[in-house]
Amino acid sequence: MPPPSLTLHAKTILITGASSGIGRATALEFARSSPQSLNLVLTARRVDRLNALAAQIRQECGTGVRICVRGLDVSRASEVEALVGGLEEEGFGGVDVLVNNAGFMSGVEQPPHIPRDVIRDVWATNVTGVINMTQAVLPIFKKREDGGRGDVIMLGSIAGREAYVGGSLYCASKAAIRAFTDALRKELIATRIRVMTVDPGQVLTEFTYLRYRGDQEKADAVYAGCEPLTPEDVAEVIVFAASRRENVVVADTLLFPSHQASPTHVHRKQPPQ
């Protein structure tokens, strides 16, 4: 099996939600895996963070990694189409790997108390945004020989497999994309387009801080007595999947930290007395 530096050589990777957490770690992992020749398209709404990430990658990896930074709200189809349509002129048009990482959740309210704006924003980002990005990039993949070639990697969640109390909306959004992913894989079976999903369990990112709307104490309580996954743990799996031999499809991956067996089955260490 050739090393990732060869299988990823000169490829163009488009990552959504690259400004923090798993998306940011994935950009760094791709760059470090193929520093001699790689093209990265980094998108998110927080462009200042993307620019800082790009500067770090250039400092670590040098000129072998070309970077395109673009602000993007994946829920807006017009923005997605403009982004993908404009990449060709900038020398980043031949996207090889799409990492659908952007995601959002706010609150833990249960029906009938979920705010309407939360319903709208979660569905727009987690479901419509993923479909927008996939539809925009697939025509690039399908133009290639042998019926098409390229990778679509979904950043899913254990929440898409098993629902939990306080997560009805988020779980529904991730389950919707899991169904979309499974159907898409079957629809593209006659091509060389790989459709893959990586489903993490508990990961330590600012996602939980945002979910609890800036309440650091509540966010910290989620991880109390636990050692969660890091964004880097998940990023390694994403890059592993993308760097396999073309005939190998790492179709479905579930990651847990060692203390977790399901969304609700978590072992917490007790503090010393």
C-alpha positions as a Markdown table, in Angstrom:
| # | Residue | x | y | z |
|---|---|---|---|---|
| 1 | Met | 0.0 | 0.0 | 0.0 |
| 2 | Pro | 1.6 | 3.3 | -1.0 |
| 3 | Pro | 1.9 | 6.0 | 1.7 |
| 4 | Pro | -0.6 | 8.8 | 2.0 |
| 5 | Ser | 1.9 | 11.2 | 0.5 |
| 6 | Leu | 1.6 | 9.3 | -2.8 |
| 7 | Thr | -2.1 | 8.5 | -2.9 |
| 8 | Leu | -2.9 | 12.2 | -2.1 |
| 9 | His | -0.2 | 13.7 | -4.3 |
| 10 | Ala | -1.5 | 16.8 | -6.2 |
| 11 | Lys | -5.1 | 16.2 | -5.1 |
| 12 | Thr | -7.5 | 19.0 | -4.3 |
| 13 | Ile | -9.3 | 18.7 | -1.0 |
| 14 | Leu | -12.4 | 20.9 | -0.2 |
| 15 | Ile | -13.3 | 21.0 | 3.5 |
| 16 | Thr | -16.4 | 22.8 | 4.9 |
| 17 | Gly | -16.4 | 24.1 | 8.5 |
| 18 | Ala | -12.6 | 24.2 | 8.5 |
| 19 | Ser | -12.2 | 27.1 | 10.9 |
| 20 | Ser | -12.3 | 25.0 | 14.1 |
| 21 | Gly | -12.5 | 21.6 | 15.6 |
| 22 | Ile | -12.5 | 18.5 | 13.4 |
| 23 | Gly | -12.5 | 20.6 | 10.1 |
| 24 | Arg | -9.4 | 22.5 | 11.2 |
| 25 | Ala | -7.6 | 19.3 | 12.4 |
| 26 | Thr | -8.5 | 17.6 | 9.1 |
| 27 | Ala | -6.9 | 20.4 | 7.0 |
| 28 | Leu | -3.7 | 20.1 | 9.1 |
| 29 | Glu | -3.7 | 16.3 | 8.8 |
| 30 | Phe | -4.1 | 16.4 | 5.0 |
| 31 | Ala | -1.3 | 19.0 | 4.7 |
| 32 | Arg | 1.0 | 17.0 | 6.9 |
| 33 | Ser | 0.3 | 13.8 | 5.1 |
| 34 | Ser | 1.2 | 15.2 | 1.6 |
| 35 | Pro | 3.3 | 18.3 | 2.1 |
| 36 | Gln | 5.1 | 18.0 | -1.2 |
| 37 | Ser | 2.0 | 18.5 | -3.3 |
| 38 | Leu | -1.5 | 19.2 | -2.2 |
| 39 | Asn | -4.3 | 21.7 | -2.9 |
| 40 | Leu | -6.6 | 22.7 | 0.0 |
| 41 | Val | -9.8 | 24.7 | -0.3 |
| 42 | Leu | -10.7 | 25.8 | 3.2 |
| 43 | Thr | -14.2 | 27.2 | 3.8 |
| 44 | Ala | -16.2 | 28.4 | 6.8 |
| 45 | Arg | -18.1 | 31.5 | 7.9 |
| 46 | Arg | -15.2 | 32.7 | 10.1 |
| 47 | Val | -12.6 | 33.7 | 7.5 |
| 48 | Asp | -10.2 | 35.2 | 10.0 |
| 49 | Arg | -9.7 | 31.8 | 11.5 |
| 50 | Leu | -9.3 | 30.2 | 8.1 |
| 51 | Asn | -6.5 | 32.8 | 7.3 |
| 52 | Ala | -4.8 | 31.9 | 10.6 |
| 53 | Leu | -5.0 | 28.2 | 9.8 |
| 54 | Ala | -3.6 | 28.8 | 6.3 |
| 55 | Ala | -0.7 | 30.7 | 7.7 |
| 56 | Gln | 0.1 | 27.8 | 10.1 |
| 57 | Ile | 0.0 | 25.3 | 7.3 |
| 58 | Arg | 2.3 | 27.4 | 5.1 |
| 59 | Gln | 4.7 | 27.7 | 8.0 |
| 60 | Glu | 4.7 | 24.0 | 8.7 |
| 61 | Cys | 4.5 | 22.6 | 5.2 |
| 62 | Gly | 6.0 | 25.2 | 2.9 |
| 63 | Thr | 5.0 | 25.9 | -0.7 |
| 64 | Gly | 4.0 | 22.4 | -1.6 |
| 65 | Val | 0.6 | 22.9 | -0.1 |
| 66 | Arg | -1.5 | 25.4 | -2.1 |
| 67 | Ile | -4.4 | 27.0 | -0.1 |
| 68 | Cys | -7.5 | 28.7 | -1.2 |
| 69 | Val | -9.5 | 30.4 | 1.7 |
| 70 | Arg | -13.2 | 31.2 | 1.1 |
| 71 | Gly | -16.0 | 32.4 | 3.4 |
| 72 | Leu | -19.0 | 30.2 | 2.9 |
| 73 | Asp | -22.4 | 29.5 | 4.4 |
| 74 | Val | -23.2 | 26.0 | 3.2 |
| 75 | Ser | -27.0 | 26.5 | 3.8 |
| 76 | Arg | -27.0 | 29.1 | 0.9 |
| 77 | Ala | -27.1 | 27.2 | -2.4 |
| 78 | Ser | -26.1 | 30.4 | -4.3 |
| 79 | Glu | -22.9 | 30.8 | -2.2 |
| 80 | Val | -22.1 | 27.1 | -2.7 |
| 81 | Glu | -22.6 | 27.3 | -6.5 |
| 82 | Ala | -20.5 | 30.5 | -6.7 |
| 83 | Leu | -17.7 | 29.0 | -4.7 |
| 84 | Val | -17.5 | 25.8 | -6.7 |
| 85 | Gly | -18.0 | 27.6 | -10.0 |
| 86 | Gly | -15.2 | 30.0 | -9.3 |
| 87 | Leu | -12.5 | 27.5 | -8.2 |
| 88 | Glu | -11.5 | 26.7 | -11.8 |
| 89 | Glu | -10.3 | 30.2 | -12.5 |
| 90 | Glu | -8.1 | 30.1 | -9.4 |
| 91 | Gly | -6.6 | 26.7 | -10.2 |
| 92 | Phe | -8.5 | 24.7 | -7.6 |
| 93 | Gly | -11.4 | 23.5 | -9.9 |
| 94 | Gly | -10.5 | 19.8 | -10.0 |
| 95 | Val | -11.8 | 18.9 | -6.6 |
| 96 | Asp | -10.9 | 15.3 | -5.7 |
| 97 | Val | -12.2 | 15.0 | -2.1 |
| 98 | Leu | -15.1 | 16.8 | -0.5 |
| 99 | Val | -15.2 | 16.7 | 3.3 |
| 100 | Asn | -18.7 | 17.6 | 4.4 |
| 101 | Asn | -17.8 | 18.7 | 7.9 |
| 102 | Ala | -19.8 | 21.8 | 8.6 |
| 103 | Gly | -22.4 | 21.3 | 11.4 |
| 104 | Phe | -24.4 | 23.1 | 14.0 |
| 105 | Met | -26.5 | 22.6 | 17.1 |
| 106 | Ser | -27.9 | 25.0 | 19.7 |
| 107 | Gly | -29.6 | 24.0 | 22.9 |
| 108 | Val | -31.0 | 20.8 | 24.3 |
| 109 | Glu | -34.7 | 21.7 | 24.3 |
| 110 | Gln | -37.2 | 19.0 | 23.6 |
| 111 | Pro | -40.4 | 19.2 | 21.5 |
| 112 | Pro | -42.6 | 21.2 | 21.7 |
| 113 | His | -40.1 | 23.7 | 23.1 |
| 114 | Ile | -37.4 | 23.8 | 20.4 |
| 115 | Pro | -37.1 | 27.4 | 19.1 |
| 116 | Arg | -38.1 | 27.8 | 15.5 |
| 117 | Asp | -34.9 | 29.6 | 14.6 |
| 118 | Val | -32.9 | 26.6 | 15.9 |
| 119 | Ile | -35.0 | 24.1 | 13.9 |
| 120 | Arg | -34.4 | 26.3 | 10.8 |
| 121 | Asp | -30.6 | 26.8 | 11.3 |
| 122 | Val | -29.8 | 23.2 | 12.3 |
| 123 | Trp | -31.6 | 21.7 | 9.4 |
| 124 | Ala | -30.2 | 24.3 | 7.0 |
| 125 | Thr | -26.6 | 23.6 | 7.9 |
| 126 | Asn | -26.6 | 19.9 | 8.8 |
| 127 | Val | -28.9 | 18.6 | 6.1 |
| 128 | Thr | -29.5 | 21.2 | 3.3 |
| 129 | Gly | -25.9 | 22.4 | 3.5 |
| 130 | Val | -24.5 | 18.9 | 3.0 |
| 131 | Ile | -26.8 | 18.2 | 0.1 |
| 132 | Asn | -25.9 | 21.6 | -1.4 |
| 133 | Met | -22.2 | 20.9 | -1.3 |
| 134 | Thr | -22.6 | 17.3 | -2.6 |
| 135 | Gln | -24.7 | 18.4 | -5.5 |
| 136 | Ala | -22.3 | 21.2 | -6.4 |
| 137 | Val | -19.2 | 18.9 | -6.4 |
| 138 | Leu | -20.6 | 15.7 | -8.0 |
| 139 | Pro | -20.7 | 17.1 | -11.5 |
| 140 | Ile | -16.9 | 17.6 | -11.3 |
| 141 | Phe | -16.5 | 14.0 | -10.2 |
| 142 | Lys | -18.8 | 12.7 | -12.8 |
| 143 | Lys | -16.9 | 14.3 | -15.7 |
| 144 | Arg | -13.9 | 12.0 | -15.1 |
| 145 | Glu | -13.3 | 8.8 | -17.0 |
| 146 | Asp | -14.8 | 5.4 | -16.1 |
| 147 | Gly | -18.1 | 6.9 | -15.1 |
| 148 | Gly | -16.6 | 9.3 | -12.6 |
| 149 | Arg | -14.0 | 9.5 | -9.8 |
| 150 | Gly | -13.7 | 11.3 | -6.4 |
| 151 | Asp | -14.5 | 11.1 | -2.7 |
| 152 | Val | -17.4 | 12.4 | -0.7 |
| 153 | Ile | -16.7 | 12.1 | 3.0 |
| 154 | Met | -19.5 | 12.9 | 5.5 |
| 155 | Leu | -18.7 | 13.9 | 9.0 |
| 156 | Gly | -21.6 | 12.1 | 10.7 |
| 157 | Ser | -22.2 | 11.3 | 14.4 |
| 158 | Ile | -23.3 | 8.5 | 16.7 |
| 159 | Ala | -26.4 | 10.7 | 17.0 |
| 160 | Gly | -27.4 | 9.6 | 13.5 |
| 161 | Arg | -27.4 | 5.9 | 14.5 |
| 162 | Glu | -28.9 | 6.1 | 18.0 |
| 163 | Ala | -31.1 | 8.8 | 19.4 |
| 164 | Tyr | -30.8 | 10.2 | 22.9 |
| 165 | Val | -32.9 | 12.4 | 25.2 |
| 166 | Gly | -32.4 | 16.1 | 24.5 |
| 167 | Gly | -31.1 | 15.4 | 21.0 |
| 168 | Ser | -34.2 | 14.9 | 18.9 |
| 169 | Leu | -33.5 | 17.6 | 16.4 |
| 170 | Tyr | -29.7 | 17.0 | 16.1 |
| 171 | Cys | -30.2 | 13.2 | 15.9 |
| 172 | Ala | -32.9 | 13.7 | 13.2 |
| 173 | Ser | -30.5 | 15.9 | 11.2 |
| 174 | Lys | -27.7 | 13.4 | 11.4 |
| 175 | Ala | -30.0 | 10.4 | 10.7 |
| 176 | Ala | -31.2 | 12.3 | 7.6 |
| 177 | Ile | -27.7 | 12.6 | 6.2 |
| 178 | Arg | -27.0 | 9.0 | 7.1 |
| 179 | Ala | -29.9 | 8.0 | 4.8 |
| 180 | Phe | -28.8 | 10.4 | 2.1 |
| 181 | Thr | -25.3 | 8.9 | 2.3 |
| 182 | Asp | -26.4 | 5.3 | 2.1 |
| 183 | Ala | -28.7 | 6.1 | -0.9 |
| 184 | Leu | -25.9 | 8.1 | -2.6 |
| 185 | Arg | -23.5 | 5.2 | -2.3 |
| 186 | Lys | -25.9 | 2.9 | -4.1 |
| 187 | Glu | -26.8 | 5.5 | -6.7 |
| 188 | Leu | -23.1 | 5.9 | -7.6 |
| 189 | Ile | -22.2 | 2.2 | -7.6 |
| 190 | Ala | -21.4 | 2.2 | -11.3 |
| 191 | Thr | -18.7 | 4.9 | -10.9 |
| 192 | Arg | -15.4 | 5.2 | -9.1 |
| 193 | Ile | -16.9 | 7.8 | -6.8 |
| 194 | Arg | -16.4 | 6.7 | -3.2 |
| 195 | Val | -19.0 | 7.8 | -0.6 |
| 196 | Met | -17.8 | 7.4 | 3.0 |
| 197 | Thr | -18.9 | 8.4 | 6.4 |
| 198 | Val | -17.0 | 8.9 | 9.7 |
| 199 | Asp | -19.2 | 8.9 | 12.8 |
| 200 | Pro | -17.6 | 10.0 | 16.1 |
| 201 | Gly | -18.8 | 9.6 | 19.5 |
| 202 | Gln | -17.8 | 12.1 | 22.2 |
| 203 | Val | -15.3 | 14.6 | 20.9 |
| 204 | Leu | -13.8 | 17.6 | 22.7 |
| 205 | Thr | -14.4 | 20.6 | 20.5 |
| 206 | Glu | -16.1 | 24.0 | 20.9 |
| 207 | Phe | -19.3 | 22.4 | 19.4 |
| 208 | Thr | -20.5 | 21.6 | 22.9 |
| 209 | Tyr | -19.7 | 25.1 | 24.2 |
| 210 | Leu | -21.8 | 26.5 | 21.3 |
| 211 | Arg | -24.5 | 24.0 | 21.9 |
| 212 | Tyr | -24.8 | 25.2 | 25.5 |
| 213 | Arg | -24.8 | 28.8 | 24.2 |
| 214 | Gly | -21.6 | 29.9 | 25.8 |
| 215 | Asp | -22.2 | 28.3 | 29.2 |
| 216 | Gln | -18.7 | 26.9 | 29.9 |
| 217 | Glu | -19.8 | 25.2 | 33.1 |
| 218 | Lys | -22.5 | 23.1 | 31.3 |
| 219 | Ala | -20.1 | 22.3 | 28.5 |
| 220 | Asp | -17.4 | 21.1 | 30.9 |
| 221 | Ala | -19.9 | 18.9 | 32.7 |
| 222 | Val | -20.4 | 16.9 | 29.5 |
| 223 | Tyr | -16.8 | 15.7 | 29.7 |
| 224 | Ala | -16.4 | 15.5 | 33.5 |
| 225 | Gly | -14.7 | 12.2 | 34.4 |
| 226 | Cys | -14.1 | 11.3 | 30.8 |
| 227 | Glu | -11.3 | 11.4 | 28.2 |
| 228 | Pro | -13.1 | 12.2 | 25.0 |
| 229 | Leu | -11.7 | 11.9 | 21.4 |
| 230 | Thr | -9.8 | 14.9 | 20.1 |
| 231 | Pro | -10.4 | 16.5 | 16.7 |
| 232 | Glu | -7.0 | 15.0 | 15.7 |
| 233 | Asp | -8.3 | 11.5 | 16.4 |
| 234 | Val | -11.2 | 12.0 | 14.0 |
| 235 | Ala | -9.0 | 13.8 | 11.4 |
| 236 | Glu | -6.6 | 10.9 | 11.2 |
| 237 | Val | -9.5 | 8.5 | 10.3 |
| 238 | Ile | -10.8 | 11.0 | 7.6 |
| 239 | Val | -7.4 | 11.2 | 5.9 |
| 240 | Phe | -6.9 | 7.4 | 6.2 |
| 241 | Ala | -10.2 | 6.9 | 4.4 |
| 242 | Ala | -9.3 | 9.3 | 1.6 |
| 243 | Ser | -5.8 | 7.9 | 1.2 |
| 244 | Arg | -6.7 | 4.3 | 0.6 |
| 245 | Arg | -6.2 | 2.6 | -2.8 |
| 246 | Glu | -8.9 | 3.7 | -5.1 |
| 247 | Asn | -10.7 | 0.3 | -5.0 |
| 248 | Val | -11.0 | 0.4 | -1.2 |
| 249 | Val | -14.0 | 2.2 | 0.2 |
| 250 | Val | -13.9 | 2.8 | 4.0 |
| 251 | Ala | -17.7 | 3.1 | 3.8 |
| 252 | Asp | -18.7 | 3.4 | 7.4 |
| 253 | Thr | -16.6 | 4.2 | 10.5 |
| 254 | Leu | -17.7 | 4.5 | 14.1 |
| 255 | Leu | -15.3 | 6.0 | 16.7 |
| 256 | Phe | -15.7 | 6.0 | 20.4 |
| 257 | Pro | -13.4 | 7.0 | 23.2 |
| 258 | Ser | -12.7 | 4.0 | 25.4 |
| 259 | His | -15.2 | 5.1 | 28.1 |
| 260 | Gln | -18.1 | 5.2 | 25.7 |
| 261 | Ala | -20.3 | 2.4 | 24.2 |
| 262 | Ser | -23.3 | 4.4 | 23.0 |
| 263 | Pro | -24.6 | 8.0 | 23.3 |
| 264 | Thr | -26.0 | 7.2 | 26.7 |
| 265 | His | -23.7 | 4.4 | 27.9 |
| 266 | Val | -20.7 | 6.3 | 29.3 |
| 267 | His | -18.3 | 5.4 | 32.1 |
| 268 | Arg | -17.2 | 8.3 | 34.2 |
| 269 | Lys | -14.2 | 8.1 | 36.5 |
| 270 | Gln | -14.8 | 9.3 | 40.0 |
| 271 | Pro | -12.5 | 12.0 | 41.3 |
| 272 | Pro | -10.1 | 10.9 | 44.1 |
| 273 | Gln | -11.5 | 11.3 | 47.6 |
